[in-house]
Amino acid sequence: MKPGIHPPYGPVVFRDRAAGFAFLTRSTATSDKTVAWEDGRTYPVIDVEISSASHPFYTGTARVLDTAGRVERFERRYGTGSRDGRHGGPR
């Protein structure tokens, strides 16, 4: 890397306060706030609103669309198509 043009890259703690979850990684992001980590050292901490510990996709609480029910409801309302194979409403 070319010296003097890149931001410092070092250890940072990202903390999801809603889920009570934090992880230590390396990043160019920094913060004035610090936190004592499990190894006894102090690192900059960045609070995030959502992480893998609280995101519905990762926690398994995401709602699944009922596509079969939606298709059936559509067919009840508008029919299953014409009988001669062409597009159109019920005959």
Secondary structure, 3 states (H helix, E strand, C coil): CCCCCCCCCEEEEEEECCCCEEEEEEECCCCCCEEECCCCCEEEEEEECCCCCCCHHHHCCCCCCCHHHHHHHHHHHHCCCCCCCCCCCCC
